[in-house]
Structure formats: structure tokens, C-alpha cells
Amino acid sequence: MTVYSISYDLHDPGQDYEELHEEIKDFGAWWHHLESTWLVDTSSTASKIVDELSPHLDSNDELLVTRLSGSWASWGINDSGNDWLHEHL
């Protein structure tokens, strides 16, 4: 399994992005402690993640999916967030 960062800018305020969030959760173990960033531990590829999420975005939204390495540091993340990071990265 590989951990990917999914980051987005959703430019239409008031839109319902619940379907996008549910699609992200379907990839596998997930972490969502920052407003527009999710981490997922999945067997999918970055391209497949983009392909599956893009139908849930508006044409002016932005999406970036990046593979993460095991090196990380945090500040201000609560214990459960840090525990997830230690377990998956």
C-alpha cells in the first residue's frame, strides 16, 4: 500500500462536496486533519485517484495527488493524527 496526499481548492462556496469526501474515504485508510488535505493509504495510483475524484469536482476546482515518503514532521496535529501518521508512513 502507498500513502497519497490529496489536496484541493474548491472554488464555489456553498457547494456540497460530500460525495467527493465519501469517494476519498473509499480508497482505504484515510486521515483528514487539515481542511483541504486528505491522506489515504491505498493500492490505487495517483492517476486512478484523480480519475475517480474528478467527476465530483466543478470545472474551476483544483486537485493535486502526490505520493508520500516515510519522512514527515508535524506541528499542532493532535495525538490521533500523529498516531495515524506513525502507523501509515
C-alpha positions in Angstrom: 0.0 0.0 0.0 1.1 3.6 -0.7 0.1 6.8 1.1 -1.0 9.7 -1.1 -1.8 13.2 -0.2 -5.0 14.5 -1.8 -5.1 18.3 -1.7 -7.7 20.5 -3.4 -9.1 24.0 -3.7 -12.8 24.1 -4.2 -13.7 27.5 -5.6 -17.5 27.5 -5.4 -18.6 28.3 -1.8 -21.7 26.5 -0.7 -21.2 23.5 -2.9 -21.9 20.1 -1.4 -18.7 18.1 -1.7 -19.9 15.2 0.5 -19.8 12.8 -2.5 -16.1 13.8 -3.0 -15.3 13.1 0.6 -17.1 9.8 0.6 -15.2 8.8 -2.6 -11.9 9.7 -0.9 -12.8 7.5 2.1 -13.5 4.6 -0.2 -9.8 4.4 -1.2 -8.7 2.9 2.1 -7.4 4.1 5.5 -7.7 7.9 5.5 -6.5 10.9 7.5 -8.2 14.2 7.4 -6.9 16.7 10.0 -6.3 19.6 7.7 -9.1 21.4 5.9 -8.3 20.8 2.3 -5.9 17.8 2.6 -6.6 14.1 3.0 -4.1 11.3 3.2 -5.1 7.8 2.0 -3.3 4.5 2.4 -4.3 2.7 -0.8 -3.3 0.3 -3.6 -4.6 2.8 -6.2 -2.3 5.0 -8.3 -2.2 8.8 -8.3 -3.8 8.8 -11.8 -6.6 6.5 -10.7 -7.3 8.7 -7.7 -7.6 11.7 -9.9 -9.8 9.8 -12.4 -12.2 8.7 -9.7 -12.4 12.1 -7.9 -12.6 14.4 -10.9 -16.3 13.7 -11.6 -17.1 15.1 -8.1 -15.4 18.4 -8.8 -16.5 21.6 -10.6 -14.6 22.7 -13.6 -12.9 25.6 -11.7 -11.7 23.4 -8.8 -8.1 22.2 -8.4 -6.8 18.8 -7.3 -3.3 17.6 -6.5 -2.5 14.0 -5.7 1.1 13.2 -4.6 2.8 10.0 -3.3 4.3 10.5 0.2 7.6 9.0 1.5 8.2 7.9 5.1 9.8 11.2 6.1 7.4 13.6 7.8 7.2 16.1 10.6 4.2 17.9 12.1 3.3 20.7 14.5 -0.1 21.2 16.2 -1.5 17.9 15.0 -3.4 16.0 17.7 -2.3 12.6 19.1 -4.8 10.6 16.9 -3.5 12.4 13.8 0.2 11.7 14.7 -0.7 8.1 15.6 -2.2 7.6 12.1 0.9 9.1 10.5 3.3 6.9 12.6 1.3 3.8 11.6 1.0 4.5 7.9 4.2 6.4 6.9 
